[in-house]
Amino acid sequence: MKKVFFTTETRRQHRVSPRKQNLCVPLRNLSVSVVKAAVFLLLFLPAVFAQAPYQRIVNAHKEPGNWLTYSGNYQGHRHSSLSQINTTNVARLKPLWVYQMRDPGKVETTPLVVDGTLYISEKPHVVTALDGRTGRPLWTYRRTTPPNARGCCGIPNRGLAILDDTLYLTTFDSHLVALDMHTGKPRWDVLVADYKLGYTMTAAPLALKDKIIVGVAGGEYGIRGFLDAYDAKTGKRLWRFWTVPGPGEPGNETWEGDSWKTGGAPTWVTGSYDPALNLIYWGTGNPAPDWNGDDREGDNLYSDCLLALDADTGKRRWHFQFTPHDLYDWDANQVPVLFDAVVNDKPRKLIAQANRNAFYYVLDRVTGEFLSGTPYIKQTWAKGLDAKGRPIKLPNTEPTTEGTLLYPGLGGATNWYSPTYSPQTKLFYVLARENHPQVFYKANTPYHAGDLFEGGGARDLAGVEPFGVVKALEATTGQQRWEFKLHAPAMAGLLSTAGGLVFGGSPEGYFYALDATTGKPLWQFMAGAQIVTNPVSYLVNGKQHVAITAGPALFVFALD
């Protein structure tokens, strides 16, 4: 279903000036249908021919005016090489237009931008194309949600993927939908998993070659996690990698008895990709039940892991587990960031992740070799990491029925919202949570299909005031270069730019810009609602814009 909107202002903009009527056929002599056709061509013709083939996405760095993937490029940098907006003029940044969404509540979408058109996912299953100049909707697709579909954390949708002339949407009831990018008309709709068992889908897909890669949520419901690849043209499933291995598969021995059947390990945030190595890098979430591991003894592979999978076959090339036998719900779904650098006098292809467990990790992305791990916020659960990166747990740190106090809390050092890496500064920027310990406790929770299967929980410590902090870390070591404190823990991603800026958002509704080198605040705007999403930047008519959602609205900014 699609809707096309023409505003009064749009019609006014395309009227013919009396001074130019001698150069045109007078409008009064044209039929209404001809005039409508002419307006359509003026407004939509450029978008009709827009496409995003695979090679264009591979070379996204060559056209910074667009935003072609969830993270801006396959490497997960979330960096814009646009520099019109910079440290010298960001104070002049003003809101240009605002698009109000139809459904209330927080929105976590990252817009895609192709040749001046923005494509956004609204909650729960709505896709809208917007004119990047004015915010005028071009079309809208809406899909209903089963009333009994449910998840642990609301009904978010974090964005879309695009390949050629098709957009791809995951749905809360675990479908993958392909839409014509020019009209919003559905091309196919396939079932990925049974939502009645607790499966949901909230992440933006990853489009590469001729495939669409999708993950699932539902670790709190005792699902068996997986990562799928689908044919971009037909929707046929091409491969599946189970993140909880079954009998006879490597890693199944790390699960006690039949606990693998309800082991969790969801794949609920978009991963990264190295076209040269043809490897997909994807993080996995907590084992289930979350806080009680009595019946799932072992490391519980491949929960809380970074996976490197062959893009053509889905075969595992390597894995690295951050928190073996996790008892704290410290998912490792954070976006992995790919970059090249010299480590110990040797050029390396690297991958880094600021993990929820409070350590910043650097690995060799070819082999998975552990290179370094550094705490980036206060943590009290591990003495450190051994030579292979395995945590050396401190005694008396497991949840008990009475409760165990630990840093960090359930929310972790960071969470699903994206970090950013700047090739200019060589810094990794992450939004973290500080001073947020919690009391972890365990309980007995029997498994019932489709019901919560958590085995305990976490509660706050009275009198403690947690806060958010943006941290700039040396990408190869994790050593802190600077930090910028926020009043409260935030859940907004970051964007770095070639203009020497880092953009982010706060729970109070402030959209702000920091100096990427020093962390000095340079600009802020009160959007009036909580910001829980990732910002992007793009060009329209040669002018740089910055966009972010706050509450149920998308705000777009440009220099005055």
Long-range contacts (C-beta under 8 A, 24 or more apart in sequence): 1-140, 1-141, 1-142, 1-184, 2-139, 2-140, 2-141, 2-183, 2-184, 2-185, 3-137, 3-139, 3-140, 4-137, 4-138, 4-139, 5-136, 5-137, 5-138, 6-39, 7-136, 9-134, 10-43, 10-134, 10-136, 11-39, 14-39, 14-42, 14-43, 43-131, 44-138, 44-182, 46-115, 46-116, 47-115, 47-116, 47-117, 47-129, 47-138, 47-182, 48-182, 50-114, 50-115, 50-117, 50-165, 50-181, 50-182, 51-114, 51-164, 51-165, 51-181, 52-114, 52-162, 52-163, 52-164, 52-165, 53-163, 53-164, 54-163, 54-164, 54-207, 54-208, 54-209, 54-210, 57-163, 57-207, 57-208, 58-275, 64-498, 64-537, 64-539, 65-113, 65-538, 65-539, 65-540, 66-113, 66-114, 66-115, 66-538, 66-539, 67-110, 67-111, 67-112, 67-113, 67-536, 67-537, 67-538, 68-112, 68-113, 68-114, 68-162, 69-112, 69-161, 69-162, 69-206, 69-207, 70-110, 70-158, 70-159, 70-161, 70-204, 70-206, 70-270, 71-270, 71-272, 71-335, 71-418, 72-536, 74-208, 74-272, 74-273, 74-274, 74-275, 74-338, 75-272, 75-273, 75-274, 75-337, 75-338, 75-339, 75-421, 76-271, 76-272, 76-335, 76-336, 76-337, 76-338, 76-418, 76-421, 77-337, 77-338, 77-339, 77-420, 77-421, 77-422, 77-423, 77-496, 78-335, 78-418, 78-419, 78-420, 78-421, 78-493, 78-494, 78-495, 78-496, 78-534, 79-420, 79-421, 79-422, 79-423, 79-495, 79-496, 79-497, 79-498, 80-495, 80-496, 80-497, 80-498, 80-536, 80-537, 81-497, 81-498, 82-497, 82-498, 82-499, 82-537, 82-538, 82-539, 82-544, 83-497, 83-498, 83-499, 83-500, 84-499, 84-543, 84-544, 84-559, 85-497, 85-499, 85-501, 85-537, 85-544, 85-546, 85-558, 85-559, 86-497, 86-499, 86-500, 86-501, 87-499, 87-500, 87-501, 87-515, 87-522, 89-559, 90-499, 90-501, 90-513, 90-522, 90-523, 91-522, 91-523, 92-559, 92-560, 93-513, 93-523, 93-525, 93-546, 93-557, 93-558, 93-559, 93-560, 94-557, 94-558, 94-559, 94-560, 95-525, 95-555, 95-556, 95-557, 96-545, 96-556, 96-557, 96-558, 97-134, 97-135, 97-556, 98-135, 98-553, 98-554, 98-555, 98-556, 99-128, 99-130, 99-135, 99-137, 99-553, 99-554, 99-556, 100-552, 100-553, 101-126, 101-128, 101-552, 101-553, 101-554, 102-126, 102-552, 103-552, 104-552, 105-154, 105-551, 105-552, 106-154, 106-156, 106-530, 106-532, 106-551, 106-552, 107-156, 107-532, 107-533, 107-549, 107-551, 107-552, 107-553, 107-554, 108-156, 108-157, 108-158, 108-202, 108-532, 108-533, 108-549, 109-157, 109-158, 109-159, 109-533, 109-549, 110-158, 110-159, 110-204, 110-418, 110-493, 110-533, 110-534, 110-536, 111-159, 111-536, 111-547, 111-554, 112-159, 112-160, 112-161, 112-162, 112-167, 113-536, 113-538, 114-162, 114-181, 116-538, 116-539, 116-540, 116-541, 118-538, 118-547, 118-554, 119-160, 119-162, 119-167, 119-181, 120-159, 120-160, 120-549, 120-554, 121-157, 121-158, 121-159, 121-160, 121-169, 121-204, 122-157, 122-552, 123-155, 123-156, 123-157, 124-155, 124-157, 124-171, 124-172, 125-157, 125-169, 125-171, 125-172, 125-177, 127-160, 127-167, 127-169, 127-179, 127-184, 129-181, 129-184, 130-554, 132-538, 132-540, 132-545, 132-556, 133-540, 133-541, 135-554, 135-556, 139-183, 139-184, 140-184, 141-169, 141-179, 141-184, 141-185, 141-186, 143-171, 143-177, 145-171, 145-172, 145-173, 146-173, 146-195, 148-196, 149-173, 149-195, 149-200, 150-200, 151-198, 151-200, 151-202, 151-217, 151-218, 151-220, 152-217, 152-219, 152-220, 152-221, 152-452, 156-202, 157-202, 158-202, 158-203, 158-204, 158-269, 158-270, 158-416, 158-533, 159-203, 159-204, 159-270, 160-204, 160-205, 161-204, 161-205, 161-206, 161-207, 161-212, 162-207, 163-207, 163-208, 163-212, 163-232, 164-232, 166-232, 168-205, 168-207, 168-212, 168-232, 169-205, 170-201, 170-202, 170-203, 170-204, 170-205, 170-214, 171-201, 172-200, 172-201, 172-202, 173-200, 174-199, 174-200, 174-201, 174-216, 175-201, 176-201, 176-205, 176-212, 176-214, 176-230, 176-235, 178-212, 178-232, 178-235, 188-234, 188-235, 189-235, 190-230, 190-235, 190-237, 192-216, 192-228, 193-223, 196-449, 196-450, 197-221, 197-223, 197-449, 197-450, 198-222, 198-223, 198-449, 198-450, 198-451, 198-453, 199-223, 201-268, 202-268, 203-267, 203-268, 203-269, 203-270, 204-270, 205-270, 206-270, 206-271, 206-273, 206-280, 207-232, 208-273, 208-275, 208-280, 208-311, 209-311, 209-312, 211-238, 211-311, 213-271, 213-280, 213-282, 213-311, 215-266, 215-267, 215-268, 215-269, 215-270, 215-271, 215-282, 216-266, 216-267, 216-268, 217-266, 217-268, 217-285, 218-264, 218-266, 219-264, 219-265, 219-266, 219-268, 219-285, 219-286, 219-287, 219-288, 219-290, 219-331, 220-264, 220-288, 220-290, 220-452, 220-453, 220-454, 221-288, 221-450, 221-451, 221-452, 221-453, 222-262, 222-263, 222-264, 222-288, 222-289, 222-447, 222-449, 222-453, 223-262, 223-264, 223-266, 223-288, 224-260, 224-261, 224-262, 224-263, 224-264, 224-265, 225-263, 225-264, 225-265, 225-266, 225-267, 225-284, 225-285, 225-303, 226-267, 227-267, 227-280, 227-282, 227-307, 227-309, 227-314, 229-311, 229-314, 238-314, 239-313, 239-314, 240-314, 241-307, 241-309, 241-314, 241-315, 241-316, 243-267, 243-284, 243-302, 243-303, 243-305, 243-307, 244-301, 244-302, 244-303, 245-301, 245-302, 250-316, 251-301, 251-302, 253-298, 254-298, 254-299, 254-300, 254-301, 255-296, 255-298, 255-300, 255-301, 256-295, 256-296, 256-297, 256-298, 257-295, 259-295, 259-296, 262-288, 262-447, 262-453, 263-287, 263-288, 263-296, 263-300, 263-303, 264-288, 264-290, 264-303, 265-300, 265-302, 265-303, 265-304, 265-305, 266-331, 266-333, 267-333, 268-331, 268-333, 268-416, 269-333, 269-334, 269-335, 269-416, 270-335, 271-335, 271-336, 272-335, 272-336, 272-337, 272-338, 272-351, 273-311, 274-338, 274-349, 274-365, 277-349, 277-365, 277-366, 278-310, 278-311, 278-312, 279-308, 279-309, 279-310, 279-311, 279-317, 279-365, 280-307, 280-308, 280-309, 280-310, 280-311, 281-306, 281-307, 281-308, 281-336, 281-338, 281-351, 281-365, 282-306, 282-307, 282-309, 282-336, 283-307, 283-331, 283-332, 283-333, 283-334, 283-335, 283-336, 283-353, 284-331, 284-332, 284-333, 285-331, 285-332, 285-333, 286-326, 286-329, 286-330, 286-331, 287-325, 287-326, 288-453, 288-454, 288-455, 289-445, 289-447, 289-453, 289-454, 289-455, 289-456, 290-326, 290-327, 290-328, 290-329, 290-454, 290-455, 290-456, 291-327, 291-328, 291-329, 291-399, 291-440, 291-441, 291-442, 291-443, 291-454, 291-455, 291-456, 291-457, 291-458, 292-327, 292-399, 292-442, 292-443, 292-444, 292-445, 292-455, 292-456, 293-325, 293-326, 293-327, 293-398, 293-455, 294-442, 296-325, 297-325, 298-325, 299-324, 299-325, 300-324, 300-325, 300-326, 304-330, 304-331, 304-332, 304-357, 305-332, 306-332, 306-336, 306-351, 306-353, 306-363, 306-368, 308-365, 308-368, 317-368, 318-367, 318-368, 319-368, 320-361, 320-363, 320-368, 320-370, 320-389, 321-390, 322-353, 322-355, 322-357, 322-359, 322-361, 322-389, 322-391, 323-355, 323-357, 323-391, 324-390, 324-391, 327-398, 327-399, 327-440, 327-442, 328-357, 328-381, 328-399, 328-406, 328-410, 328-440, 328-458, 329-410, 329-458, 330-355, 330-356, 330-357, 330-412, 331-356, 331-412, 331-415, 332-356, 332-357, 333-416, 334-414, 334-415, 334-416, 334-419, 335-418, 335-419, 337-419, 337-421, 337-428, 337-475, 338-365, 339-421, 339-423, 339-475, 341-426, 341-475, 341-476, 342-476, 343-371, 343-476, 350-475, 350-476, 352-421, 352-428, 352-475, 354-413, 354-414, 354-419, 354-428, 354-430, 354-432, 354-473, 355-412, 355-413, 355-414, 356-408, 356-412, 356-413, 356-414, 356-415, 357-381, 357-382, 357-391, 357-408, 357-412, 357-413, 358-407, 358-408, 358-412, 358-413, 359-385, 359-391, 359-413, 360-428, 360-430, 360-473, 360-478, 361-389, 361-478, 362-475, 362-476, 362-477, 362-478, 363-389, 372-476, 372-477, 372-478, 373-478, 374-477, 374-478, 374-479, 376-413, 376-430, 376-432, 376-471, 376-473, 376-478, 376-480, 377-407, 377-408, 377-413, 377-432, 377-433, 377-434, 377-469, 378-407, 378-408, 378-434, 378-435, 379-406, 379-407, 379-408, 379-413, 380-405, 380-406, 380-407, 380-437, 381-406, 381-407, 399-440, 399-441, 399-442, 399-456, 400-441, 400-442, 401-441, 401-442, 401-443, 402-441, 403-439, 403-440, 403-441, 403-459, 404-439, 404-440, 404-441, 405-437, 405-438, 405-439, 405-440, 405-461, 406-437, 406-438, 406-440, 407-436, 407-437, 408-433, 408-436, 408-437, 408-438, 409-433, 409-436, 409-437, 409-438, 409-458, 409-460, 409-466, 410-438, 410-440, 410-457, 410-458, 411-436, 411-489, 415-491, 416-491, 417-491, 417-492, 417-493, 417-494, 417-532, 417-533, 417-534, 418-493, 418-494, 418-534, 419-493, 419-494, 420-493, 420-494, 420-495, 420-496, 420-502, 421-475, 421-496, 422-496, 422-502, 422-516, 424-498, 424-500, 424-516, 425-472, 425-496, 425-516, 425-517, 426-474, 426-475, 426-476, 427-472, 427-473, 427-474, 427-475, 427-481, 427-516, 428-472, 428-473, 428-474, 428-475, 428-478, 429-470, 429-471, 429-472, 429-473, 429-494, 429-496, 429-502, 429-516, 430-470, 430-471, 430-473, 430-494, 431-468, 431-469, 431-470, 431-471, 431-490, 431-491, 431-492, 431-493, 431-494, 431-504, 432-468, 432-469, 432-470, 432-471, 433-466, 433-467, 433-468, 433-469, 433-489, 434-466, 434-467, 434-468, 434-469, 434-485, 435-464, 435-465, 435-466, 435-467, 436-464, 436-466, 436-489, 437-461, 437-464, 468-506, 468-507, 470-494, 470-502, 470-504, 470-514, 470-519, 472-502, 472-516, 472-519, 482-518, 482-519, 483-519, 484-514, 484-519, 484-521, 490-531, 491-532, 492-531, 492-532, 492-533, 492-534, 492-535, 492-548, 493-533, 493-534, 493-535, 494-534, 494-535, 495-534, 495-535, 495-536, 495-537, 495-546, 497-537, 503-535, 503-546, 503-548, 504-535, 505-531, 505-532, 505-533, 505-535, 505-548, 505-550, 506-531, 507-531, 507-532, 509-550, 509-551, 511-535, 511-548, 511-550, 511-555, 511-557, 525-555, 525-557, 527-551, 527-553, 527-555, 529-553
